[in-house]
Amino acid sequence: MDAIDVRILSELQRDSSRSIAELGEAVGLSSSACHRRQRALEESGTIAGYGARIDPARAGIGVHALIDITLDNQSRACMERFEAAVLQYDAILECQLVSGEADYRLRVAARDLADFEDIHRRYLAELPGVSSMHTSFVLRHIKRWRGYALRQI
């Protein structure tokens, strides 16, 4: 990946809806050269997909929770059962295996506290192998993820 690829990726993270001509102009390439590079980034899997950034408040999402999960044990079978279950629930937006006191951290978004309670009862409480669950509610977003800060490697 060279400096032009990094610029293409950065521009696409800013606005992936622009035309190839606009993208090419922004990175200093012709439309055809820009299109070839973008296709190569897609084919290599560097660009994994495209999507819209949604304003959670305008979409009716008012509660954001970070949930630290500790499992009964860290056997491969226990972890695989937990991870397979997490993948079944769209209400769980993200799940990371983490170091520290917890084994996993989940990110969940809900319309309100009543909706979060429903998510907790229907999904979170049903996750296999959980010995403890600690939930923190996000009070205010200071900075939201808008893409990776890329640089040439």
VONU-74860 format. One record per atom (N, C-alpha, C): residue number from 1; chain; atom name; x, y, z. Coordinates in Angstrom, 3 decimals. Atoms other than C-alpha are relative to their C-alpha. Example, Ala and Ser with C-alpha at 12.3 -4.5 7.8 and 13.67 -1.06 7.14 Angstrom:
! residues 2
i 1; ch A; at N; east 0.890; north -1.190; up 0.000
i 1; ch A; at CA; east 12.300; north -4.500; up 7.800
i 1; ch A; at C; east 0.900; north 1.200; up 0.000
i 2; ch A; at N; east -0.820; north -1.190; up -0.060
i 2; ch A; at CA; east 13.670; north -1.060; up 7.140
i 2; ch A; at C; east -0.770; north 1.090; up 0.730
This chain:
! residues 153
i 1; ch A; at N; east 0.852; north -1.165; up 0.000
i 1; ch A; at CA; east 0.000; north 0.000; up 0.000
i 1; ch A; at C; east 0.904; north 1.235; up 0.000
i 2; ch A; at N; east -0.811; north -1.213; up 0.087
i 2; ch A; at CA; east 1.489; north 3.312; up -1.041
i 2; ch A; at C; east -0.811; north 1.219; up 0.444
i 3; ch A; at N; east 0.622; north -1.237; up -0.474
i 3; ch A; at CA; east 0.661; north 6.934; up -0.241
i 3; ch A; at C; east -1.309; north 0.298; up -0.730
i 4; ch A; at N; east 1.242; north -0.248; up 0.750
i 4; ch A; at CA; east -1.973; north 7.152; up -2.996
i 4; ch A; at C; east -1.117; north -0.913; up 0.502
i 5; ch A; at N; east 1.001; north 0.913; up -0.566
i 5; ch A; at CA; east -3.767; north 4.057; up -1.664
i 5; ch A; at C; east -0.509; north 0.522; up 1.340
i 6; ch A; at N; east 0.382; north -0.559; up -1.300
i 6; ch A; at CA; east -3.742; north 5.633; up 1.802
i 6; ch A; at C; east -0.937; north 1.185; up -0.194
i 7; ch A; at N; east 0.870; north -1.151; up 0.263
i 7; ch A; at CA; east -5.272; north 8.836; up 0.369
i 7; ch A; at C; east -1.371; north -0.461; up -0.493
i 8; ch A; at N; east 1.282; north 0.537; up 0.485
i 8; ch A; at CA; east -7.946; north 6.830; up -1.486
i 8; ch A; at C; east -0.817; north -0.524; up 1.170
i 9; ch A; at N; east 0.712; north 0.554; up -1.147
i 9; ch A; at CA; east -8.854; north 4.947; up 1.690
i 9; ch A; at C; east -0.505; north 1.097; up 0.940
i 10; ch A; at N; east 0.405; north -1.098; up -0.880
i 10; ch A; at CA; east -8.942; north 8.136; up 3.753
i 10; ch A; at C; east -1.180; north 0.768; up -0.584
i 11; ch A; at N; east 1.100; north -0.720; up 0.660
i 11; ch A; at CA; east -11.162; north 9.897; up 1.213
i 11; ch A; at C; east -1.277; north -0.831; up 0.006
i 12; ch A; at N; east 1.186; north 0.861; up -0.014
i 12; ch A; at CA; east -13.514; north 6.904; up 0.990
i 12; ch A; at C; east -0.612; north -0.084; up 1.396
i 13; ch A; at N; east 0.534; north -0.007; up -1.360
i 13; ch A; at CA; east -13.827; north 6.846; up 4.782
i 13; ch A; at C; east -0.753; north 1.291; up 0.288
i 14; ch A; at N; east 0.678; north -1.283; up -0.183
i 14; ch A; at CA; east -14.792; north 10.516; up 4.660
i 14; ch A; at C; east -1.345; north 0.026; up -0.714
i 15; ch A; at N; east 1.234; north -0.008; up 0.796
i 15; ch A; at CA; east -17.392; north 10.025; up 1.903
i 15; ch A; at C; east 0.115; north -1.042; up -1.104
i 16; ch A; at N; east -0.097; north 1.078; up 0.989
i 16; ch A; at CA; east -17.781; north 6.756; up 0.031
i 16; ch A; at C; east -1.051; north 0.117; up -1.098
i 17; ch A; at N; east 1.051; north -0.140; up 1.000
i 17; ch A; at CA; east -20.736; north 8.025; up -1.992
i 17; ch A; at C; east 0.425; north 0.838; up -1.211
i 18; ch A; at N; east -0.428; north -0.862; up 1.117
i 18; ch A; at CA; east -18.710; north 10.305; up -4.261
i 18; ch A; at C; east 0.338; north -0.830; up -1.234
i 19; ch A; at N; east -0.300; north 0.678; up 1.263
i 19; ch A; at CA; east -18.106; north 9.437; up -7.893
i 19; ch A; at C; east 1.492; north -0.290; up -0.109
i 20; ch A; at N; east -1.415; north 0.305; up 0.254
i 20; ch A; at CA; east -14.862; north 7.932; up -9.147
i 20; ch A; at C; east 0.726; north 1.251; up -0.480
i 21; ch A; at N; east -0.625; north -1.236; up 0.502
i 21; ch A; at CA; east -14.173; north 11.224; up -10.953
i 21; ch A; at C; east 0.331; north 0.938; up 1.162
i 22; ch A; at N; east -0.242; north -0.864; up -1.163
i 22; ch A; at CA; east -14.532; north 13.188; up -7.695
i 22; ch A; at C; east 1.094; north -0.570; up 0.894
i 23; ch A; at N; east -1.031; north 0.643; up -0.815
i 23; ch A; at CA; east -12.434; north 10.663; up -5.797
i 23; ch A; at C; east 1.369; north 0.155; up -0.651
i 24; ch A; at N; east -1.263; north -0.156; up 0.728
i 24; ch A; at CA; east -9.735; north 10.717; up -8.478
i 24; ch A; at C; east 0.554; north 1.406; up 0.113
i 25; ch A; at N; east -0.427; north -1.394; up -0.115
i 25; ch A; at CA; east -9.630; north 14.505; up -8.396
i 25; ch A; at C; east 0.544; north 0.289; up 1.402
i 26; ch A; at N; east -0.425; north -0.238; up -1.379
i 26; ch A; at CA; east -9.313; north 14.475; up -4.602
i 26; ch A; at C; east 1.371; north -0.595; up 0.299
i 27; ch A; at N; east -1.285; north 0.652; up -0.271
i 27; ch A; at CA; east -6.302; north 12.128; up -4.711
i 27; ch A; at C; east 1.035; north 0.237; up -1.089
i 28; ch A; at N; east -0.950; north -0.350; up 1.050
i 28; ch A; at CA; east -4.689; north 13.470; up -7.880
i 28; ch A; at C; east 0.210; north -1.078; up -1.050
i 29; ch A; at N; east -0.085; north 1.047; up 1.030
i 29; ch A; at CA; east -5.446; north 10.579; up -10.265
i 29; ch A; at C; east -1.107; north 0.185; up -1.024
i 30; ch A; at N; east 1.077; north 0.048; up 0.984
i 30; ch A; at CA; east -7.418; north 10.136; up -13.448
i 30; ch A; at C; east -1.077; north -0.949; up 0.513
i 31; ch A; at N; east 1.100; north 0.877; up -0.420
i 31; ch A; at CA; east -10.777; north 8.421; up -13.080
i 31; ch A; at C; east 0.345; north -1.463; up -0.185
i 32; ch A; at N; east -0.297; north 1.417; up 0.263
i 32; ch A; at CA; east -9.537; north 5.202; up -14.686
i 32; ch A; at C; east 1.080; north -0.528; up 0.950
i 33; ch A; at N; east -1.057; north 0.440; up -0.922
i 33; ch A; at CA; east -6.365; north 5.021; up -12.551
i 33; ch A; at C; east -0.558; north -0.140; up 1.418
i 34; ch A; at N; east 0.605; north 0.052; up -1.326
i 34; ch A; at CA; east -8.371; north 5.757; up -9.405
i 34; ch A; at C; east -0.906; north -1.227; up 0.110
i 35; ch A; at N; east 0.904; north 1.152; up 0.002
i 35; ch A; at CA; east -10.955; north 3.109; up -10.343
i 35; ch A; at C; east 0.781; north -1.306; up 0.110
i 36; ch A; at N; east -0.833; north 1.212; up -0.074
i 36; ch A; at CA; east -8.229; north 0.479; up -10.891
i 36; ch A; at C; east 0.518; north -0.214; up 1.420
i 37; ch A; at N; east -0.530; north 0.116; up -1.354
i 37; ch A; at CA; east -6.696; north 1.215; up -7.498
i 37; ch A; at C; east -1.100; north -0.345; up 1.009
i 38; ch A; at N; east 1.106; north 0.292; up -0.906
i 38; ch A; at CA; east -10.056; north 1.203; up -5.724
i 38; ch A; at C; east -0.419; north -1.463; up -0.144
i 39; ch A; at N; east 0.354; north 1.416; up 0.239
i 39; ch A; at CA; east -10.936; north -2.157; up -7.325
i 39; ch A; at C; east 1.043; north -0.933; up 0.618
i 40; ch A; at N; east -1.062; north 0.832; up -0.578
i 40; ch A; at CA; east -7.551; north -3.578; up -6.269
i 40; ch A; at C; east -0.114; north -0.040; up 1.524
i 41; ch A; at N; east 0.179; north -0.045; up -1.452
i 41; ch A; at CA; east -8.195; north -2.432; up -2.684
i 41; ch A; at C; east -1.212; north -0.829; up 0.425
i 42; ch A; at N; east 1.169; north 0.830; up -0.286
i 42; ch A; at CA; east -11.612; north -4.106; up -2.796
i 42; ch A; at C; east 0.338; north -1.481; up -0.151
i 43; ch A; at N; east -0.323; north 1.406; up 0.273
i 43; ch A; at CA; east -10.277; north -7.334; up -4.302
i 43; ch A; at C; east 0.967; north -0.578; up 1.025
i 44; ch A; at N; east -0.943; north 0.472; up -1.023
i 44; ch A; at CA; east -7.477; north -7.551; up -1.720
i 44; ch A; at C; east -0.661; north -0.141; up 1.371
i 45; ch A; at N; east 0.688; north 0.041; up -1.277
i 45; ch A; at CA; east -10.049; north -7.193; up 1.071
i 45; ch A; at C; east 0.327; north 1.172; up 0.907
i 46; ch A; at N; east -0.307; north -1.184; up -0.798
i 46; ch A; at CA; east -8.543; north -3.933; up 2.334
i 46; ch A; at C; east -1.268; north 0.832; up 0.191
i 47; ch A; at N; east 1.327; north -0.599; up -0.103
i 47; ch A; at CA; east -11.904; north -2.337; up 1.551
i 47; ch A; at C; east -0.965; north -1.166; up 0.161
i 48; ch A; at N; east 0.869; north 1.142; up -0.316
i 48; ch A; at CA; east -14.319; north -4.739; up 3.214
i 48; ch A; at C; east -1.457; north 0.255; up -0.363
i 49; ch A; at N; east 1.380; north -0.324; up 0.355
i 49; ch A; at CA; east -17.512; north -2.919; up 2.221
i 49; ch A; at C; east -0.240; north 1.487; up 0.125
i 50; ch A; at N; east 0.390; north -1.402; up -0.054
i 50; ch A; at CA; east -19.360; north 0.374; up 2.095
i 50; ch A; at C; east -1.276; north 0.112; up 0.811
i 51; ch A; at N; east 1.219; north -0.189; up -0.777
i 51; ch A; at CA; east -22.027; north 1.802; up 4.351
i 51; ch A; at C; east -0.177; north 1.453; up 0.394
i 52; ch A; at N; east 0.318; north -1.357; up -0.434
i 52; ch A; at CA; east -23.697; north 4.905; up 5.674
i 52; ch A; at C; east 0.256; north 0.133; up 1.500
i 53; ch A; at N; east -0.109; north -0.311; up -1.426
i 53; ch A; at CA; east -22.832; north 6.502; up 9.019
i 53; ch A; at C; east -1.331; north 0.613; up 0.406
i 54; ch A; at N; east 1.324; north -0.418; up -0.426
i 54; ch A; at CA; east -26.106; north 6.959; up 10.844
i 54; ch A; at C; east 0.110; north 0.768; up 1.302
i 55; ch A; at N; east 0.075; north -0.750; up -1.248
i 55; ch A; at CA; east -26.810; north 9.567; up 13.509
i 55; ch A; at C; east -0.912; north -0.784; up 0.943
i 56; ch A; at N; east 0.815; north 0.841; up -0.872
i 56; ch A; at CA; east -27.987; north 7.376; up 16.414
i 56; ch A; at C; east -1.226; north 0.715; up 0.567
i 57; ch A; at N; east 1.118; north -0.730; up -0.600
i 57; ch A; at CA; east -30.181; north 10.067; up 18.008
i 57; ch A; at C; east -1.140; north 0.161; up -1.008
i 58; ch A; at N; east 1.034; north -0.176; up 1.025
i 58; ch A; at CA; east -32.025; north 10.745; up 14.746
i 58; ch A; at C; east -0.625; north -1.323; up -0.416
i 59; ch A; at N; east 0.534; north 1.328; up 0.307
i 59; ch A; at CA; east -32.468; north 6.992; up 14.268
i 59; ch A; at C; east -0.735; north -0.593; up 1.196
i 60; ch A; at N; east 0.749; north 0.464; up -1.159
i 60; ch A; at CA; east -34.082; north 6.710; up 17.699
i 60; ch A; at C; east 0.801; north -0.805; up 1.001
i 61; ch A; at N; east -0.862; north 0.715; up -0.944
i 61; ch A; at CA; east -31.096; north 5.241; up 19.560
i 61; ch A; at C; east 0.423; north 0.984; up 1.090
i 62; ch A; at N; east -0.302; north -0.914; up -1.092
i 62; ch A; at CA; east -30.806; north 6.867; up 22.981
i 62; ch A; at C; east 0.893; north -0.573; up 1.080
i 63; ch A; at N; east -0.790; north 0.652; up -1.036
i 63; ch A; at CA; east -28.915; north 4.311; up 25.081
i 63; ch A; at C; east 1.126; north -0.795; up -0.646
i 64; ch A; at N; east -1.176; north 0.737; up 0.455
i 64; ch A; at CA; east -25.404; north 3.019; up 24.455
i 64; ch A; at C; east 0.628; north -0.639; up 1.229
i 65; ch A; at N; east -0.558; north 0.711; up -1.147
i 65; ch A; at CA; east -23.938; north 0.372; up 26.745
i 65; ch A; at C; east 1.256; north -0.749; up -0.400
i 66; ch A; at N; east -1.213; north 0.805; up 0.116
i 66; ch A; at CA; east -20.508; north -1.193; up 27.135
i 66; ch A; at C; east -0.085; north -1.050; up 1.085
i 67; ch A; at N; east 0.231; north 1.091; up -0.937
i 67; ch A; at CA; east -20.713; north -4.588; up 28.771
i 67; ch A; at C; east 1.232; north -0.887; up 0.058
i 68; ch A; at N; east -1.139; north 0.884; up -0.214
i 68; ch A; at CA; east -17.742; north -6.455; up 30.220
i 68; ch A; at C; east -0.520; north -1.352; up 0.466
i 69; ch A; at N; east 0.453; north 1.364; up -0.261
i 69; ch A; at CA; east -18.288; north -10.216; up 30.258
i 69; ch A; at C; east 1.180; north -0.837; up 0.472
i 70; ch A; at N; east -0.974; north 0.986; up -0.457
i 70; ch A; at CA; east -16.337; north -12.771; up 32.269
i 70; ch A; at C; east -0.660; north -1.366; up -0.112
i 71; ch A; at N; east 0.524; north 1.348; up 0.180
i 71; ch A; at CA; east -16.804; north -16.424; up 31.389
i 71; ch A; at C; east 0.323; north -0.872; up 1.205
i 72; ch A; at N; east -0.250; north 0.991; up -1.062
i 72; ch A; at CA; east -16.979; north -19.394; up 33.768
i 72; ch A; at C; east 1.431; north -0.515; up -0.084
i 73; ch A; at N; east -1.372; north 0.447; up 0.233
i 73; ch A; at CA; east -13.733; north -20.615; up 32.227
i 73; ch A; at C; east 0.409; north 0.414; up -1.399
i 74; ch A; at N; east -0.500; north -0.429; up 1.306
i 74; ch A; at CA; east -11.572; north -19.900; up 29.225
i 74; ch A; at C; east 0.377; north -1.188; up -0.874
i 75; ch A; at N; east -0.259; north 1.137; up 0.878
i 75; ch A; at CA; east -11.643; north -23.311; up 27.620
i 75; ch A; at C; east -0.421; north 0.373; up -1.419
i 76; ch A; at N; east 0.332; north -0.254; up 1.401
i 76; ch A; at CA; east -11.791; north -23.314; up 23.850
i 76; ch A; at C; east -1.492; north -0.226; up -0.241
i 77; ch A; at N; east 1.414; north 0.323; up 0.209
i 77; ch A; at CA; east -15.235; north -24.957; up 23.932
i 77; ch A; at C; east -0.912; north 1.083; up 0.575
i 78; ch A; at N; east 0.809; north -1.040; up -0.639
i 78; ch A; at CA; east -16.646; north -22.348; up 26.341
i 78; ch A; at C; east 0.041; north 1.292; up -0.817
i 79; ch A; at N; east -0.147; north -1.223; up 0.792
i 79; ch A; at CA; east -15.267; north -19.450; up 24.303
i 79; ch A; at C; east -0.702; north -0.131; up -1.346
i 80; ch A; at N; east 0.651; north 0.197; up 1.299
i 80; ch A; at CA; east -16.520; north -20.937; up 21.022
i 80; ch A; at C; east -1.520; north 0.051; up 0.130
i 81; ch A; at N; east 1.451; north -0.061; up -0.216
i 81; ch A; at CA; east -20.047; north -21.406; up 22.436
i 81; ch A; at C; east -0.453; north 1.445; up 0.202
i 82; ch A; at N; east 0.343; north -1.403; up -0.253
i 82; ch A; at CA; east -20.091; north -17.817; up 23.709
i 82; ch A; at C; east 0.058; north 0.807; up -1.293
i 83; ch A; at N; east -0.163; north -0.772; up 1.226
i 83; ch A; at CA; east -18.785; north -16.371; up 20.444
i 83; ch A; at C; east -1.062; north -0.356; up -1.034
i 84; ch A; at N; east 1.043; north 0.411; up 0.945
i 84; ch A; at CA; east -21.239; north -18.413; up 18.349
i 84; ch A; at C; east -1.342; north 0.617; up 0.390
i 85; ch A; at N; east 1.257; north -0.591; up -0.459
i 85; ch A; at CA; east -24.126; north -17.144; up 20.494
i 85; ch A; at C; east -0.043; north 1.493; up -0.293
i 86; ch A; at N; east -0.061; north -1.443; up 0.252
i 86; ch A; at CA; east -23.004; north -13.509; up 20.193
i 86; ch A; at C; east -0.303; north 0.296; up -1.468
i 87; ch A; at N; east 0.210; north -0.214; up 1.437
i 87; ch A; at CA; east -23.008; north -13.826; up 16.402
i 87; ch A; at C; east -1.467; north -0.128; up -0.408
i 88; ch A; at N; east 1.415; north 0.205; up 0.320
i 88; ch A; at CA; east -26.705; north -14.793; up 16.490
i 88; ch A; at C; east -0.873; north 1.215; up 0.308
i 89; ch A; at N; east 0.820; north -1.099; up -0.492
i 89; ch A; at CA; east -27.884; north -11.527; up 18.077
i 89; ch A; at C; east 0.387; north 1.332; up -0.638
i 90; ch A; at N; east -0.248; north -1.297; up 0.621
i 90; ch A; at CA; east -28.125; north -8.358; up 15.977
i 90; ch A; at C; east 0.010; north 1.134; up 1.013
i 91; ch A; at N; east 0.022; north -1.031; up -1.034
i 91; ch A; at CA; east -28.774; north -6.397; up 19.176
i 91; ch A; at C; east 1.398; north 0.265; up 0.561
i 92; ch A; at N; east -1.393; north -0.187; up -0.424
i 92; ch A; at CA; east -25.099; north -6.928; up 20.037
i 92; ch A; at C; east 0.758; north 0.542; up -1.206
i 93; ch A; at N; east -0.627; north -0.669; up 1.142
i 93; ch A; at CA; east -23.322; north -4.457; up 17.764
i 93; ch A; at C; east 1.449; north -0.411; up -0.190
i 94; ch A; at N; east -1.415; north 0.342; up 0.059
i 94; ch A; at CA; east -19.734; north -5.370; up 18.624
i 94; ch A; at C; east 0.334; north -0.935; up 1.147
i 95; ch A; at N; east -0.526; north 0.867; up -1.051
i 95; ch A; at CA; east -17.887; north -7.999; up 20.604
i 95; ch A; at C; east 1.497; north -0.140; up -0.231
i 96; ch A; at N; east -1.448; north 0.160; up 0.076
i 96; ch A; at CA; east -14.175; north -8.022; up 21.328
i 96; ch A; at C; east 0.480; north -0.905; up 1.119
i 97; ch A; at N; east -0.739; north 0.751; up -1.005
i 97; ch A; at CA; east -12.033; north -10.566; up 23.127
i 97; ch A; at C; east 1.057; north 0.963; up 0.517
i 98; ch A; at N; east -0.886; north -1.027; up -0.552
i 98; ch A; at CA; east -10.042; north -8.360; up 25.516
i 98; ch A; at C; east 0.913; north -0.577; up 1.071
i 99; ch A; at N; east -0.867; north 0.357; up -1.132
i 99; ch A; at CA; east -7.217; north -8.566; up 28.013
i 99; ch A; at C; east -0.480; north 0.774; up 1.215
i 100; ch A; at N; east 0.399; north -0.685; up -1.229
i 100; ch A; at CA; east -7.643; north -7.502; up 31.626
i 100; ch A; at C; east -0.922; north -0.875; up 0.824
i 101; ch A; at N; east 0.871; north 0.752; up -0.893
i 101; ch A; at CA; east -10.255; north -8.501; up 34.164
i 101; ch A; at C; east -1.110; north -0.738; up -0.736
i 102; ch A; at N; east 1.082; north 0.626; up 0.763
i 102; ch A; at CA; east -13.028; north -9.256; up 31.651
i 102; ch A; at C; east 0.582; north -0.828; up -1.146
i 103; ch A; at N; east -0.400; north 0.797; up 1.159
i 103; ch A; at CA; east -12.854; north -11.778; up 28.840
i 103; ch A; at C; east -0.449; north 0.656; up -1.306
i 104; ch A; at N; east 0.570; north -0.611; up 1.199
i 104; ch A; at CA; east -15.070; north -9.908; up 26.352
i 104; ch A; at C; east -0.596; north 1.355; up 0.354
i 105; ch A; at N; east 0.724; north -1.262; up -0.130
i 105; ch A; at CA; east -16.456; north -6.422; up 25.838
i 105; ch A; at C; east -1.001; north 0.068; up -1.146
i 106; ch A; at N; east 1.073; north -0.139; up 0.980
i 106; ch A; at CA; east -19.776; north -5.949; up 24.077
i 106; ch A; at C; east -0.409; north 1.460; up -0.094
i 107; ch A; at N; east 0.612; north -1.316; up 0.181
i 107; ch A; at CA; east -21.294; north -2.799; up 22.632
i 107; ch A; at C; east -1.422; north -0.238; up -0.462
i 108; ch A; at N; east 1.419; north 0.158; up 0.286
i 108; ch A; at CA; east -25.075; north -2.591; up 22.590
i 108; ch A; at C; east -0.618; north 1.391; up -0.082
i 109; ch A; at N; east 0.745; north -1.247; up 0.097
i 109; ch A; at CA; east -27.362; north 0.243; up 21.478
i 109; ch A; at C; east -1.483; north -0.335; up 0.076
i 110; ch A; at N; east 1.430; north 0.221; up -0.175
i 110; ch A; at CA; east -31.034; north 0.548; up 22.411
i 110; ch A; at C; east -0.740; north 1.335; up -0.118
i 111; ch A; at N; east 0.799; north -1.227; up 0.106
i 111; ch A; at CA; east -33.879; north 3.004; up 21.956
i 111; ch A; at C; east -0.033; north 0.753; up 1.333
i 112; ch A; at N; east 0.123; north -0.593; up -1.334
i 112; ch A; at CA; east -34.229; north 3.603; up 25.709
i 112; ch A; at C; east 0.300; north -1.091; up 1.026
i 113; ch A; at N; east -0.315; north 0.986; up -1.040
i 113; ch A; at CA; east -33.758; north 1.848; up 29.055
i 113; ch A; at C; east -0.941; north -1.204; up -0.036
i 114; ch A; at N; east 0.929; north 1.125; up 0.099
i 114; ch A; at CA; east -36.890; north -0.266; up 28.585
i 114; ch A; at C; east 0.433; north -0.939; up -1.130
i 115; ch A; at N; east -0.494; north 0.820; up 1.114
i 115; ch A; at CA; east -35.517; north -1.472; up 25.230
i 115; ch A; at C; east 1.271; north -0.732; up 0.411
i 116; ch A; at N; east -1.207; north 0.667; up -0.474
i 116; ch A; at CA; east -32.147; north -2.190; up 26.855
i 116; ch A; at C; east -0.361; north -1.147; up 0.943
i 117; ch A; at N; east 0.416; north 1.074; up -0.899
i 117; ch A; at CA; east -33.900; north -4.204; up 29.571
i 117; ch A; at C; east -0.487; north -1.211; up -0.803
i 118; ch A; at N; east 0.472; north 1.082; up 0.863
i 118; ch A; at CA; east -35.610; north -6.241; up 26.837
i 118; ch A; at C; east 1.180; north -0.722; up -0.656
i 119; ch A; at N; east -1.206; north 0.597; up 0.600
i 119; ch A; at CA; east -32.253; north -6.805; up 25.093
i 119; ch A; at C; east 0.737; north -0.832; up 1.053
i 120; ch A; at N; east -0.686; north 0.721; up -1.071
i 120; ch A; at CA; east -30.743; north -7.843; up 28.425
i 120; ch A; at C; east -0.699; north -1.324; up 0.294
i 121; ch A; at N; east 0.759; north 1.221; up -0.327
i 121; ch A; at CA; east -33.517; north -10.339; up 29.186
i 121; ch A; at C; east 0.012; north -1.010; up -1.146
i 122; ch A; at N; east 0.153; north 0.904; up 1.143
i 122; ch A; at CA; east -33.824; north -11.768; up 25.665
i 122; ch A; at C; east 1.318; north -0.516; up -0.550
i 123; ch A; at N; east -1.255; north 0.380; up 0.642
i 123; ch A; at CA; east -30.170; north -11.866; up 24.573
i 123; ch A; at C; east 1.152; north -0.153; up 0.982
i 124; ch A; at N; east -1.187; north 0.004; up -0.855
i 124; ch A; at CA; east -27.534; north -10.956; up 27.125
i 124; ch A; at C; east -0.086; north -1.068; up 1.087
i 125; ch A; at N; east 0.152; north 0.981; up -1.076
i 125; ch A; at CA; east -28.922; north -13.130; up 29.936
i 125; ch A; at C; east 0.023; north -1.433; up -0.519
i 126; ch A; at N; east 0.010; north 1.335; up 0.599
i 126; ch A; at CA; east -29.074; north -16.080; up 27.514
i 126; ch A; at C; east 1.370; north -0.440; up -0.515
i 127; ch A; at N; east -1.327; north 0.355; up 0.501
i 127; ch A; at CA; east -25.398; north -15.992; up 26.556
i 127; ch A; at C; east 0.601; north -1.121; up 0.846
i 128; ch A; at N; east -0.518; north 1.150; up -0.749
i 128; ch A; at CA; east -23.729; north -19.290; up 27.511
i 128; ch A; at C; east 1.346; north 0.273; up 0.659
i 129; ch A; at N; east -1.298; north -0.018; up -0.654
i 129; ch A; at CA; east -20.884; north -19.609; up 29.990
i 129; ch A; at C; east 0.352; north 1.269; up 0.736
i 130; ch A; at N; east -0.291; north -1.290; up -0.631
i 130; ch A; at CA; east -21.193; north -16.133; up 31.532
i 130; ch A; at C; east -0.040; north -0.149; up 1.520
i 131; ch A; at N; east -0.001; north 0.009; up -1.469
i 131; ch A; at CA; east -20.138; north -15.868; up 35.181
i 131; ch A; at C; east -0.273; north 1.387; up 0.560
i 132; ch A; at N; east 0.328; north -1.355; up -0.453
i 132; ch A; at CA; east -20.352; north -12.072; up 35.453
i 132; ch A; at C; east -0.125; north 0.937; up -1.199
i 133; ch A; at N; east 0.277; north -0.991; up 1.035
i 133; ch A; at CA; east -21.565; north -9.121; up 33.460
i 133; ch A; at C; east -0.050; north 1.365; up 0.678
i 134; ch A; at N; east -0.033; north -1.346; up -0.551
i 134; ch A; at CA; east -20.768; north -5.466; up 34.223
i 134; ch A; at C; east -0.304; north 0.983; up -1.118
i 135; ch A; at N; east 0.470; north -0.920; up 1.032
i 135; ch A; at CA; east -22.607; north -2.790; up 32.251
i 135; ch A; at C; east 0.313; north 1.435; up 0.391
i 136; ch A; at N; east -0.193; north -1.445; up -0.146
i 136; ch A; at CA; east -21.550; north 0.833; up 31.847
i 136; ch A; at C; east -0.810; north 0.677; up -1.095
i 137; ch A; at N; east 0.764; north -0.747; up 0.986
i 137; ch A; at CA; east -23.863; north 3.282; up 30.126
i 137; ch A; at C; east 0.791; north 1.231; up -0.418
i 138; ch A; at N; east -0.687; north -1.164; up 0.541
i 138; ch A; at CA; east -22.364; north 5.940; up 27.885
i 138; ch A; at C; east -0.860; north 1.221; up 0.307
i 139; ch A; at N; east 0.732; north -1.210; up -0.349
i 139; ch A; at CA; east -23.375; north 9.343; up 29.237
i 139; ch A; at C; east 0.043; north 1.033; up -1.124
i 140; ch A; at N; east -0.164; north -0.966; up 1.090
i 140; ch A; at CA; east -22.015; north 11.408; up 26.367
i 140; ch A; at C; east 1.140; north -0.464; up -0.869
i 141; ch A; at N; east -1.073; north 0.327; up 0.940
i 141; ch A; at CA; east -19.968; north 10.743; up 23.251
i 141; ch A; at C; east 0.881; north 1.231; up -0.180
i 142; ch A; at N; east -0.951; north -1.087; up 0.180
i 142; ch A; at CA; east -16.853; north 12.900; up 23.128
i 142; ch A; at C; east 0.553; north -0.045; up -1.424
i 143; ch A; at N; east -0.511; north 0.189; up 1.353
i 143; ch A; at CA; east -15.470; north 11.482; up 19.901
i 143; ch A; at C; east -0.526; north -1.331; up -0.505
i 144; ch A; at N; east 0.492; north 1.225; up 0.614
i 144; ch A; at CA; east -17.006; north 8.911; up 17.583
i 144; ch A; at C; east 0.955; north -0.447; up -1.088
i 145; ch A; at N; east -0.870; north 0.569; up 1.020
i 145; ch A; at CA; east -15.104; north 6.593; up 15.305
i 145; ch A; at C; east -0.501; north 0.405; up -1.377
i 146; ch A; at N; east 0.339; north -0.422; up 1.367
i 146; ch A; at CA; east -15.071; north 7.966; up 11.761
i 146; ch A; at C; east 0.846; north -0.721; up -1.033
i 147; ch A; at N; east -0.887; north 0.709; up 0.907
i 147; ch A; at CA; east -12.487; north 5.643; up 10.264
i 147; ch A; at C; east 1.384; north -0.064; up 0.615
i 148; ch A; at N; east -1.364; north 0.177; up -0.491
i 148; ch A; at CA; east -8.916; north 4.611; up 10.745
i 148; ch A; at C; east 0.877; north 1.170; up -0.424
i 149; ch A; at N; east -1.003; north -0.999; up 0.340
i 149; ch A; at CA; east -6.143; north 7.182; up 10.868
i 149; ch A; at C; east 1.113; north -0.744; up -0.730
i 150; ch A; at N; east -0.918; north 0.785; up 0.824
i 150; ch A; at CA; east -4.153; north 5.711; up 8.003
i 150; ch A; at C; east 1.288; north 0.768; up -0.292
i 151; ch A; at N; east -1.273; north -0.556; up 0.445
i 151; ch A; at CA; east -0.552; north 6.278; up 7.095
i 151; ch A; at C; east 0.715; north -1.097; up -0.785
i 152; ch A; at N; east -0.713; north 0.965; up 0.825
i 152; ch A; at CA; east 1.733; north 4.649; up 4.632
i 152; ch A; at C; east 0.915; north -0.862; up 0.868
i 153; ch A; at N; east -0.836; north 0.930; up -0.773
i 153; ch A; at CA; east 3.429; north 1.561; up 6.033
i 153; ch A; at C; east 1.217; north -0.375; up -0.813
